[in-house]
Amino acid sequence: MRLARLLAVVCAVLSAGCFTSDSVIVVQPDGSGTVTNTILLKSATLELLKSAQPLMEAEKGGAADDSKPAPKEFFSEAKMREATASMGEGVTFQSMQPLKREGWEGVSVVYAFKDVSKLKYNMRSESAVAATDSSPELLTFRFTPAAAASPAKLTIVLPLEQALKERSKTTGQMPKMDDSPMGKAMLEQFKTMFEGLRASVAVEVAGPIVKTNADYVSGSKVTLLAIDFNQMMASGADFEMFGAITDGTIPLSEAREKLKTTKGLSMQLQPEVNVEFGKK
């Protein structure tokens, strides 16, 4: 009975709308910097997750654990502080600010690091709605500080290519969202399920970018991943492109070029992104 109730709540959560997650890694010319994670959930979704929490604890083995955050503290500072243990040497928790907007609730959390070359950032955010797949999707970095006559050099080692290859081995192909009655119905179902879902990961350097191989650059910011399901699902073709990339139907060598015309989806697919900055 408990399992049936838990499944019912989880299904309700998945169909109740979604979340936004934005992460910005700021890198200074000396290699220090900050990571800011901003997570928002629809208030209705958050209430469902709170109600699921005791059921999940009971399903695991009975009595409630007082060391766990109470449902009213779903975004607990303790949980956010614990995240530093997996973010690399020298990473420290700086602050957490509760956020509340019309129909949405969440937090903005700031971490600081002394040396970006020791930072490990999991692109699967350890948020309340983190995916169940536990395989690491870590961003790692190499860095050469700015010198008198040369800019700082940052290399971002991306996990996306390998992660997509691994997923393509285990996931089926995305069904086509064509003009058939079934295709249209499926597109509408996905629109309902993923309405409002948006996520992004970006690196912002403290200085002008003088050279980079990145595909998505705006000023001093390089976008590594950006997904906006509302934009993407305005067109069935764009949503199909997302499915084709994630299930391996399109080779990554072709996907990188096709992504440039896809709305609502940006992904750096090269193994490494190089950014030189700080000297004009």
C-alpha positions as a Markdown table, in Angstrom:
| # | Residue | x | y | z |
|---|---|---|---|---|
| 1 | Met | 0.0 | 0.0 | 0.0 |
| 2 | Arg | 2.8 | 2.4 | 0.9 |
| 3 | Leu | 4.5 | 1.8 | -2.4 |
| 4 | Ala | 1.3 | 2.4 | -4.3 |
| 5 | Arg | 0.8 | 5.7 | -2.5 |
| 6 | Leu | 4.4 | 6.7 | -3.2 |
| 7 | Leu | 4.1 | 5.9 | -6.9 |
| 8 | Ala | 0.9 | 7.9 | -7.1 |
| 9 | Val | 2.6 | 10.9 | -5.5 |
| 10 | Val | 5.7 | 10.6 | -7.8 |
| 11 | Cys | 3.4 | 10.4 | -10.9 |
| 12 | Ala | 1.6 | 13.5 | -9.7 |
| 13 | Val | 4.9 | 15.3 | -9.2 |
| 14 | Leu | 6.0 | 14.5 | -12.7 |
| 15 | Ser | 2.8 | 15.7 | -14.3 |
| 16 | Ala | 2.4 | 18.8 | -12.1 |
| 17 | Gly | 4.8 | 21.0 | -14.0 |
| 18 | Cys | 8.5 | 21.5 | -13.6 |
| 19 | Phe | 11.4 | 23.5 | -12.5 |
| 20 | Thr | 14.1 | 25.9 | -13.6 |
| 21 | Ser | 17.8 | 25.4 | -12.8 |
| 22 | Asp | 20.5 | 27.9 | -13.7 |
| 23 | Ser | 24.1 | 27.6 | -12.8 |
| 24 | Val | 26.8 | 30.2 | -13.5 |
| 25 | Ile | 30.5 | 29.5 | -12.8 |
| 26 | Val | 32.5 | 32.8 | -12.7 |
| 27 | Val | 36.2 | 32.5 | -13.1 |
| 28 | Gln | 38.7 | 35.3 | -12.2 |
| 29 | Pro | 42.0 | 35.8 | -14.0 |
| 30 | Asp | 43.8 | 34.2 | -11.0 |
| 31 | Gly | 41.7 | 31.0 | -11.2 |
| 32 | Ser | 39.5 | 31.7 | -8.2 |
| 33 | Gly | 35.7 | 32.3 | -8.6 |
| 34 | Thr | 32.2 | 31.4 | -7.6 |
| 35 | Val | 29.4 | 28.9 | -8.5 |
| 36 | Thr | 25.9 | 30.2 | -8.3 |
| 37 | Asn | 23.0 | 27.7 | -8.5 |
| 38 | Thr | 19.5 | 29.1 | -8.8 |
| 39 | Ile | 16.7 | 26.5 | -8.5 |
| 40 | Leu | 13.0 | 27.2 | -8.7 |
| 41 | Leu | 10.1 | 24.7 | -8.5 |
| 42 | Lys | 6.5 | 25.4 | -9.1 |
| 43 | Ser | 4.9 | 25.8 | -5.7 |
| 44 | Ala | 2.4 | 23.0 | -6.4 |
| 45 | Thr | 5.2 | 20.7 | -7.3 |
| 46 | Leu | 7.1 | 21.6 | -4.2 |
| 47 | Glu | 4.1 | 20.8 | -2.0 |
| 48 | Leu | 3.8 | 17.3 | -3.7 |
| 49 | Leu | 7.5 | 16.7 | -3.1 |
| 50 | Lys | 7.1 | 17.6 | 0.5 |
| 51 | Ser | 4.2 | 15.2 | 0.9 |
| 52 | Ala | 6.2 | 12.5 | -0.8 |
| 53 | Gln | 9.2 | 12.9 | 1.6 |
| 54 | Pro | 7.9 | 11.0 | 4.6 |
| 55 | Leu | 6.5 | 8.2 | 2.3 |
| 56 | Met | 10.0 | 7.8 | 0.7 |
| 57 | Glu | 11.6 | 7.6 | 4.1 |
| 58 | Ala | 9.0 | 5.0 | 5.3 |
| 59 | Glu | 9.5 | 3.0 | 2.2 |
| 60 | Lys | 13.3 | 2.9 | 2.9 |
| 61 | Gly | 12.9 | 1.4 | 6.3 |
| 62 | Gly | 10.4 | 2.7 | 8.7 |
| 63 | Ala | 10.9 | 5.4 | 11.3 |
| 64 | Ala | 11.6 | 9.0 | 10.3 |
| 65 | Asp | 15.1 | 10.1 | 10.5 |
| 66 | Asp | 15.4 | 13.3 | 12.6 |
| 67 | Ser | 18.7 | 14.2 | 10.8 |
| 68 | Lys | 16.9 | 14.6 | 7.5 |
| 69 | Pro | 15.4 | 18.0 | 6.6 |
| 70 | Ala | 11.8 | 18.4 | 7.6 |
| 71 | Pro | 9.4 | 18.8 | 4.7 |
| 72 | Lys | 9.2 | 22.6 | 5.4 |
| 73 | Glu | 13.0 | 22.8 | 5.0 |
| 74 | Phe | 13.0 | 21.0 | 1.6 |
| 75 | Phe | 15.8 | 23.4 | 0.4 |
| 76 | Ser | 17.8 | 23.1 | 3.6 |
| 77 | Glu | 21.1 | 24.9 | 4.1 |
| 78 | Ala | 22.6 | 21.7 | 5.5 |
| 79 | Lys | 22.0 | 19.9 | 2.2 |
| 80 | Met | 23.5 | 22.7 | 0.2 |
| 81 | Arg | 26.6 | 22.8 | 2.5 |
| 82 | Glu | 27.0 | 19.0 | 2.1 |
| 83 | Ala | 27.4 | 19.5 | -1.7 |
| 84 | Thr | 30.8 | 21.0 | -1.3 |
| 85 | Ala | 32.2 | 17.6 | -0.4 |
| 86 | Ser | 31.8 | 16.5 | -4.0 |
| 87 | Met | 32.8 | 19.8 | -5.7 |
| 88 | Gly | 36.6 | 19.5 | -5.3 |
| 89 | Glu | 39.3 | 20.7 | -3.0 |
| 90 | Gly | 39.0 | 24.3 | -1.6 |
| 91 | Val | 35.3 | 24.8 | -2.4 |
| 92 | Thr | 33.3 | 26.5 | 0.3 |
| 93 | Phe | 29.7 | 27.3 | 0.9 |
| 94 | Gln | 29.1 | 31.1 | 0.9 |
| 95 | Ser | 25.4 | 31.9 | 1.1 |
| 96 | Met | 21.8 | 30.7 | 0.4 |
| 97 | Gln | 19.0 | 33.0 | -0.4 |
| 98 | Pro | 15.4 | 31.8 | -0.4 |
| 99 | Leu | 13.4 | 32.8 | -3.5 |
| 100 | Lys | 9.7 | 33.2 | -4.0 |
| 101 | Arg | 8.0 | 34.4 | -7.1 |
| 102 | Glu | 4.4 | 34.1 | -8.3 |
| 103 | Gly | 3.7 | 30.4 | -8.3 |
| 104 | Trp | 7.4 | 29.4 | -7.8 |
| 105 | Glu | 9.7 | 28.8 | -4.8 |
| 106 | Gly | 13.4 | 28.0 | -4.6 |
| 107 | Val | 16.8 | 29.1 | -3.6 |
| 108 | Ser | 19.9 | 30.8 | -4.9 |
| 109 | Val | 23.1 | 29.2 | -3.5 |
| 110 | Val | 26.6 | 30.6 | -3.9 |
| 111 | Tyr | 29.8 | 28.5 | -3.5 |
| 112 | Ala | 33.4 | 29.9 | -3.8 |
| 113 | Phe | 36.5 | 28.1 | -5.0 |
| 114 | Lys | 40.2 | 29.1 | -4.9 |
| 115 | Asp | 41.4 | 27.2 | -7.9 |
| 116 | Val | 39.2 | 26.3 | -10.8 |
| 117 | Ser | 41.5 | 23.5 | -11.8 |
| 118 | Lys | 40.4 | 21.7 | -8.7 |
| 119 | Leu | 36.7 | 22.3 | -9.2 |
| 120 | Lys | 34.4 | 19.4 | -10.2 |
| 121 | Tyr | 30.9 | 20.5 | -11.2 |
| 122 | Asn | 28.2 | 17.9 | -11.7 |
| 123 | Met | 25.9 | 19.0 | -14.5 |
| 124 | Arg | 23.2 | 16.9 | -13.0 |
| 125 | Ser | 22.3 | 19.3 | -10.2 |
| 126 | Glu | 22.0 | 17.9 | -6.7 |
| 127 | Ser | 18.6 | 19.7 | -6.5 |
| 128 | Ala | 15.4 | 18.3 | -5.2 |
| 129 | Val | 14.4 | 17.1 | -8.6 |
| 130 | Ala | 17.8 | 15.6 | -9.6 |
| 131 | Ala | 17.5 | 12.7 | -12.0 |
| 132 | Thr | 17.9 | 9.2 | -10.6 |
| 133 | Asp | 20.7 | 8.3 | -12.9 |
| 134 | Ser | 23.8 | 8.3 | -10.7 |
| 135 | Ser | 26.4 | 8.3 | -13.4 |
| 136 | Pro | 28.7 | 11.4 | -13.0 |
| 137 | Glu | 28.5 | 14.1 | -15.6 |
| 138 | Leu | 31.3 | 16.2 | -14.3 |
| 139 | Leu | 32.8 | 19.4 | -15.7 |
| 140 | Thr | 36.5 | 19.6 | -14.9 |
| 141 | Phe | 38.9 | 22.4 | -15.8 |
| 142 | Arg | 42.5 | 23.2 | -16.6 |
| 143 | Phe | 43.8 | 26.7 | -16.0 |
| 144 | Thr | 46.8 | 29.0 | -16.7 |
| 145 | Pro | 46.6 | 32.3 | -14.9 |
| 146 | Ala | 47.0 | 35.6 | -16.8 |
| 147 | Ala | 50.6 | 36.8 | -17.1 |
| 148 | Ala | 52.0 | 40.2 | -17.9 |
| 149 | Ala | 51.9 | 39.7 | -21.6 |
| 150 | Ser | 49.3 | 36.9 | -22.0 |
| 151 | Pro | 45.6 | 36.3 | -21.2 |
| 152 | Ala | 44.4 | 33.7 | -18.7 |
| 153 | Lys | 43.7 | 30.4 | -20.4 |
| 154 | Leu | 40.7 | 28.2 | -19.3 |
| 155 | Thr | 40.0 | 24.8 | -20.7 |
| 156 | Ile | 36.5 | 23.3 | -19.8 |
| 157 | Val | 36.6 | 19.5 | -20.2 |
| 158 | Leu | 33.0 | 18.5 | -21.1 |
| 159 | Pro | 31.2 | 15.3 | -20.2 |
| 160 | Leu | 28.4 | 15.7 | -22.7 |
| 161 | Glu | 29.8 | 13.7 | -25.6 |
| 162 | Gln | 30.6 | 10.6 | -23.5 |
| 163 | Ala | 27.3 | 11.0 | -21.6 |
| 164 | Leu | 25.2 | 11.1 | -24.7 |
| 165 | Lys | 27.1 | 8.1 | -26.1 |
| 166 | Glu | 26.4 | 6.1 | -23.0 |
| 167 | Arg | 22.7 | 7.1 | -22.9 |
| 168 | Ser | 22.2 | 6.1 | -26.5 |
| 169 | Lys | 23.1 | 2.5 | -25.6 |
| 170 | Thr | 20.3 | 2.3 | -23.1 |
| 171 | Thr | 17.5 | 4.6 | -24.3 |
| 172 | Gly | 15.1 | 3.9 | -27.1 |
| 173 | Gln | 14.5 | 6.3 | -30.0 |
| 174 | Met | 12.2 | 9.3 | -29.5 |
| 175 | Pro | 8.8 | 8.7 | -31.2 |
| 176 | Lys | 8.2 | 11.1 | -34.1 |
| 177 | Met | 6.0 | 14.1 | -33.5 |
| 178 | Asp | 4.5 | 14.2 | -37.0 |
| 179 | Asp | 1.2 | 15.6 | -38.2 |
| 180 | Ser | -0.6 | 12.3 | -37.5 |
| 181 | Pro | -3.3 | 12.3 | -34.8 |
| 182 | Met | -1.0 | 10.2 | -32.6 |
| 183 | Gly | 2.0 | 12.5 | -33.2 |
| 184 | Lys | 0.0 | 15.6 | -32.3 |
| 185 | Ala | -1.4 | 14.0 | -29.2 |
| 186 | Met | 2.0 | 12.9 | -28.1 |
| 187 | Leu | 3.4 | 16.4 | -28.6 |
| 188 | Glu | 0.6 | 17.9 | -26.5 |
| 189 | Gln | 1.2 | 15.4 | -23.8 |
| 190 | Phe | 4.9 | 16.3 | -23.7 |
| 191 | Lys | 4.0 | 20.0 | -23.6 |
| 192 | Thr | 1.9 | 19.4 | -20.5 |
| 193 | Met | 4.4 | 17.2 | -18.8 |
| 194 | Phe | 7.4 | 19.6 | -19.3 |
| 195 | Glu | 5.8 | 23.0 | -19.3 |
| 196 | Gly | 8.1 | 25.5 | -17.7 |
| 197 | Leu | 11.1 | 23.2 | -17.6 |
| 198 | Arg | 14.3 | 25.2 | -18.2 |
| 199 | Ala | 17.9 | 24.5 | -17.2 |
| 200 | Ser | 21.3 | 26.1 | -18.1 |
| 201 | Val | 24.9 | 25.8 | -17.2 |
| 202 | Ala | 27.3 | 28.6 | -18.2 |
| 203 | Val | 30.8 | 29.8 | -17.5 |
| 204 | Glu | 31.5 | 33.6 | -17.2 |
| 205 | Val | 35.0 | 34.9 | -17.2 |
| 206 | Ala | 36.0 | 38.1 | -15.5 |
| 207 | Gly | 37.5 | 39.9 | -18.5 |
| 208 | Pro | 37.0 | 40.1 | -22.3 |
| 209 | Ile | 37.2 | 36.9 | -24.2 |
| 210 | Val | 40.0 | 37.2 | -26.8 |
| 211 | Lys | 39.9 | 33.7 | -28.2 |
| 212 | Thr | 37.5 | 30.7 | -27.9 |
| 213 | Asn | 36.3 | 27.6 | -29.8 |
| 214 | Ala | 32.9 | 27.8 | -28.0 |
| 215 | Asp | 29.7 | 27.7 | -30.1 |
| 216 | Tyr | 27.6 | 29.8 | -27.8 |
| 217 | Val | 29.2 | 33.0 | -26.5 |
| 218 | Ser | 27.6 | 36.3 | -25.3 |
| 219 | Gly | 30.0 | 38.9 | -24.0 |
| 220 | Ser | 32.1 | 37.2 | -21.4 |
| 221 | Lys | 29.7 | 34.3 | -20.9 |
| 222 | Val | 30.0 | 30.8 | -22.5 |
| 223 | Thr | 26.8 | 28.7 | -22.4 |
| 224 | Leu | 27.6 | 25.0 | -22.0 |
| 225 | Leu | 24.1 | 23.7 | -21.9 |
| 226 | Ala | 20.7 | 25.4 | -22.1 |
| 227 | Ile | 17.3 | 23.7 | -22.4 |
| 228 | Asp | 14.0 | 25.5 | -22.6 |
| 229 | Phe | 11.2 | 23.1 | -23.2 |
| 230 | Asn | 8.6 | 25.7 | -23.9 |
| 231 | Gln | 10.6 | 27.0 | -26.8 |
| 232 | Met | 11.7 | 23.6 | -28.0 |
| 233 | Met | 8.2 | 22.1 | -28.0 |
| 234 | Ala | 6.7 | 25.1 | -29.9 |
| 235 | Ser | 8.0 | 23.0 | -32.8 |
| 236 | Gly | 7.7 | 19.2 | -33.0 |
| 237 | Ala | 10.8 | 19.2 | -35.2 |
| 238 | Asp | 12.9 | 20.9 | -32.6 |
| 239 | Phe | 11.8 | 18.5 | -30.0 |
| 240 | Glu | 12.5 | 15.6 | -32.3 |
| 241 | Met | 16.0 | 17.0 | -32.8 |
| 242 | Phe | 16.5 | 16.9 | -29.0 |
| 243 | Gly | 15.4 | 13.2 | -29.0 |
| 244 | Ala | 17.6 | 12.3 | -31.9 |
| 245 | Ile | 20.7 | 13.8 | -30.2 |
| 246 | Thr | 20.1 | 12.2 | -26.9 |
| 247 | Asp | 19.3 | 8.7 | -28.3 |
| 248 | Gly | 22.2 | 8.7 | -30.7 |
| 249 | Thr | 20.2 | 8.8 | -34.0 |
| 250 | Ile | 22.2 | 11.7 | -35.2 |
| 251 | Pro | 26.0 | 11.5 | -35.1 |
| 252 | Leu | 27.4 | 14.2 | -32.8 |
| 253 | Ser | 29.5 | 15.5 | -35.7 |
| 254 | Glu | 26.3 | 16.4 | -37.5 |
| 255 | Ala | 24.4 | 17.3 | -34.3 |
| 256 | Arg | 26.7 | 20.2 | -33.5 |
| 257 | Glu | 25.9 | 22.0 | -36.7 |
| 258 | Lys | 22.2 | 21.2 | -36.6 |
| 259 | Leu | 21.9 | 22.5 | -33.0 |
| 260 | Lys | 22.7 | 26.1 | -34.3 |
| 261 | Thr | 19.2 | 26.3 | -35.8 |
| 262 | Thr | 17.3 | 24.5 | -33.0 |
| 263 | Lys | 15.2 | 26.7 | -30.8 |
| 264 | Gly | 15.3 | 26.1 | -27.0 |
| 265 | Leu | 18.4 | 23.8 | -27.1 |
| 266 | Ser | 22.1 | 24.7 | -26.9 |
| 267 | Met | 24.8 | 22.2 | -26.1 |
| 268 | Gln | 28.6 | 22.4 | -26.5 |
| 269 | Leu | 29.4 | 19.0 | -28.0 |
| 270 | Gln | 33.1 | 19.3 | -28.5 |
| 271 | Pro | 35.2 | 17.4 | -25.9 |
| 272 | Glu | 36.9 | 20.6 | -24.7 |
| 273 | Val | 36.0 | 24.3 | -24.7 |
| 274 | Asn | 39.0 | 26.7 | -24.6 |
| 275 | Val | 38.6 | 30.3 | -23.5 |
| 276 | Glu | 41.4 | 32.9 | -23.4 |
| 277 | Phe | 40.4 | 36.1 | -21.5 |
| 278 | Gly | 41.5 | 39.1 | -19.6 |
| 279 | Lys | 43.8 | 40.9 | -22.1 |
| 280 | Lys | 42.5 | 43.0 | -24.9 |
